[in-house]
């Protein structure tokens, strides 16, 4: 690769002059600038971003960690974040941790070596070392979706418990009383909060005294929802409705119901959580709790850039309200089963 010295030699100028042309840091005569620009084109010279970052102490690069790149919910947020970064003149480095603490730790070291200006994190579910690692990174950080015990980080999330309440209150309003729940892995805060919303809604209605007997868990994947729904439908007294703690699992649950010959929503109502784009195209279209993904992604970037540019120093927490999207996967409890 051509170096700045090669450009200077070809253009017949000093290295300092080439640097001023490249970085636009001082006036260079039109004739000198033309020779430098011609040499850059002929040699295919690419200025070193690392070298420039050492001088300016910024890289115009942000990092982002997500736990599962195959989950459309995270993909839809990443799309918003990337667009917002690009519009602000920043490059985004995306790392998929696959919900593994060790991989998360490795990626944090890689991002530190890349001298990122700021970081957006959707944390893994059980990494107690994350707070220490973030303090060591010493860059502004915004947490998305999953809160951790670090008061120095900004946070943008949805009111997950309120979302669980919305879902189950909807099912209760349709006359359902035996309402099961398919939660995510134990220890993942958003899942635990959604499950708590399910418990609270059942408790306030008095519908199910022993709610946890109707709680199943799975990975936040279609396979996890598929397996959990098959287990539910094998029980002696199957529920008339199921609240599923994310849309991917709900899609798997719909497949399991179809394979078992259980008609949704005539025999079983299903509510998901997230409102991923695919949820409107399932059969039947999925009733779900919508997270405001556009606002989450935009706020995460805007809050991060406030800290990066030192326009704000104090951490800020934003909790957004979810909304219920009623589609065709829920219906009134059949009167002949009352």
N, C-alpha and C positions, 0 to 999 in steps of 0.2 A: 504494500500500500504506500502511496505517496505520502511524504511528510511535509510539514510546513517549511522545512529547509529546502526540499526539492522545489517547492513552489517559488520560494525566494530566489533560488538559483536560476530557474527558468525565466522568471520575470525580471531578473536583474535588479532586485531591490533587497532591502534587509528583511530579516525575519520579523522584526518589529513592525515594519510597514505592512507585511502580509497580515499580521495579527490585527492591526488597526482596521484593515479592509474587512476582514472576516467578522470582527466583533463590532465594527462601526463605532470605535471608541475615540477616534481622532480624525481630523480632516486629512485626506490624502488627495493629491492633485488628480484631476480627471484622467490624465495620461497614465499616471502611476496606477490608479485604480483599475483602468482598462487592462494594463499588462498583467496585473495580479489576477483579475477575474478570468482572463484568457488562459493563464497558466493553470488555474484551478480546474477549468473545464477540460483542458488538454490532458492533464495528469489524473483527472478523476479524484481530486483531493477531497476528503471528507474531514471537516474539523473534529477534533476530539471533544466529545461532550464531557468526558471525565476531566480533562484539563481545564475546560471552561468552568466546570462546577467547583473545582478547587480554588479558582480565583474568586468566583462570585459567592461561594458557599451555598449555592442552590443548584438543583438539577432540573427543575420544572417536571419532576416525576413523582407520582403518588403510587403507593402500594395498596393492594386490597387482598385480604384473605377471606375465602369462603369455604364452608365445610363440605359442599357437594355440588360440583359443577354440572351434574346430570339432573339436578332438581330444577325444573323450570322456574320455580319461585326465585331462586338465586340468580338464574340466568336473566330473568326479566329485570331484576334490580341492577345487575352488572351493566346491562345495556343502557339504563338511565345514567348510571354513574359514569360510564365511559363517555357518553355523549356530553355530559356536563363538564367533565375534565377536558375533553377536546376543545369545547367552546371556550374554556378559560385558559387555553394554551398549555395544558399539562398532558403528559403521557401517563397512562395507567399500566402498572405491572400487576397482573392477576395471578394469584396462587391458589390452587385447590388443595386444601389440607386433608380431604377425605375423612374428616372427623377424627384424625389421628394426632394426638398431642405431639408425638415425635416429629411428624412431618411439619406440623405447625411451627415447632421450634426451629427446624432447619430453615424453613422459608423466612422466618423472622431474621435469622442471621444473614441470609442471602440479600434480603431487602436492606439491611443495615449496610452491607458492603456496597450496595448500589447507591447509597447516599440519598435515599428518598427524602422528599420534603415533608411528607405526611402519610398517614396510614388509616385505612378503613378496615375494620375487623368484624367478621361474623365468627365468633370463637367456636372452638370445639367444645363438646359438652362437659368434659372432665379433665381439664388441664389446669391444675393448681399453680403451675409455674408461670402462667401467662402474665400475671401482674408484674412479677419480677422482670420478665423479659421485656415487657413494654417500657418499664422504667429505664432499663439498660439501653433501649433503642433511642430514647430521648428525642422523639419527634412527636408533633401533635397527632393525637389518635381519636378517631370517632368509632364507637361501637355501634353496630347495627343488629337489631333483632334480639341479641342475647347479651344481657347485662353481666358484668363481672365486678368483683369487689375492688374497683380502682376509682377513687373519687376524682382523679386528675383527667379522666377521659370524658369526652362528650358522648352522648348516647341518643340514638334515634330508634324508637321501637313502637310497635302497636300494643294497645292494651289487650294482651292475650286473654286474660281472665274474662274481661268484658266480652270478647269474641265468643268464648265458650258459653257464657250466659245467653248471648243472642241466639246462638245455634239451638241450645236446648230449650229455651223459652219458646222458640218457634215450633219445635216439635211438640211441646206441651200444649201449645195453643191449638194444635191439630188433633188433640185428644190422646196422644201417645203417653203412656205412663211407664212402660218397661223400656227404658232407653239405655242401650249399651254405649260404651265409649271405646274407641281404639286409639290409644295414646302412642306417643313416640318413645324412644329409649328413656329409661330412668335417668334422671340427673340433668336432662336438657331443659333449661329453664322455661322457654316458651311452651313446650309440651306440658310441663307440670302446671303452668298457669292456666292453660286451656282445660286441662283435666279438672283443676280446682273450680273453674267456671261451670263445668258440667256438674260437679258435686253440689255446688251452691244452688244451681237452678233446681236440681232434684230435691234438695233439702227444703227449699222455700215452698215447693209444691206439695211436699209430703208424699211424692209418688213412689219412691223406692227407698225404704228405710236402710237397706244394706247395699248402697250404691257400688262399693268396690267389688262386689261379687259379679258385677257386670263390666268390669274394666279389663281390657286386654291390651297388650302392648306389641309393637312391632318396630322395625327400623323405619325411618321416614322415607320409605320406598314403596313402589307399587306391589312388589313381592311381599313386603311386610303387611300391607293392608289385605292382600289376597289371602295370606295364610291365617291372619287373625279372623277374617270374616268366615272362612271355612270352619275354624274352631268354634265361633259363635253359633253358626248354623247347625253344628252337631250337638249342641246342648239340648237338654230335655225341654226346657221352656225358653224358646228363642224369643228375643226382644222383637218389638214391632218397629223399632227405629234405632239407628246407630249414628252417633256423633263421631266423626273421624277427624283426627287432629291435624291432618294436612291433605291437600287434594290428591297428591300422588298415591297415598294410601287409600283414599276414597275411590280412585280409579281401579285399584286392585280389588277393593271390596265389591265394586259393581261387577267385575268379572267373576268373582267367586259366587255372587248371588245368581248371576246368569247361568253358570255351570250347574248350580244346585237346583235350578228350576224355580227359584224364588223371584217373583216379579216385583221390580222396583218401578213405581212407588206403591202399587196396589197391595202388596203383601209386606213390604219393608221399605221404610223411608230412610234415606241417607243424606247427611249433611257433611260437607267437607270444610276445609279452612285454607285460605290463601287467595282463592280466585285466580289461579293461573289461567292463562289464555285457553289451554286445552279443556278446562272444566266446562266451558260453554258448548263443547263439541262431543261430549260423551253421550252415551245412549242409556238412559235419558240424560239430558243436560243436568249438570250437578248444581243443586242448591249448596251454597257455600258462604263462608264468612270472608269478606273481601278485605285484604290488607291494602292500604294506599301506597302501592309500590312506587309509583311515579314520585310522590312526595317524599317517601323514605330515601330514595336514591338521590334526589335533588338536594334535600336538606343535608344529607350526609356530606356531600361535596361542598356545599355552601358553608356549612359549619367548620369543615376542615380548613378551607381556604381562609376563613376569618382568623383561625389560629395561626396558620402558616404565615399570613401577612401581618400578624401581630395587631390586628384590629380588635381582637378580643383575647383576654387572658384567662378569664374564669371559665371553668367547665360548665356546660349547658346540657340539660336533659329535656328531650322532647318526646312525649308519649302521644301517639296519634290514635284516633278512634276508628275501630273497624265498622264495617257495614254489612248487613245481611243481603245476599243476592239470592232471591227465591226463584228457583227454576223448577224443572219437572221431576226431580228425584225425591220430592216430599209430597205427601198427600194426607188427607184426614184419616185417622184411625178407622178401619172398617167397622161399621155399625154392627155387623153380624158377629164381631168378635168382642163386642163390649160386654 
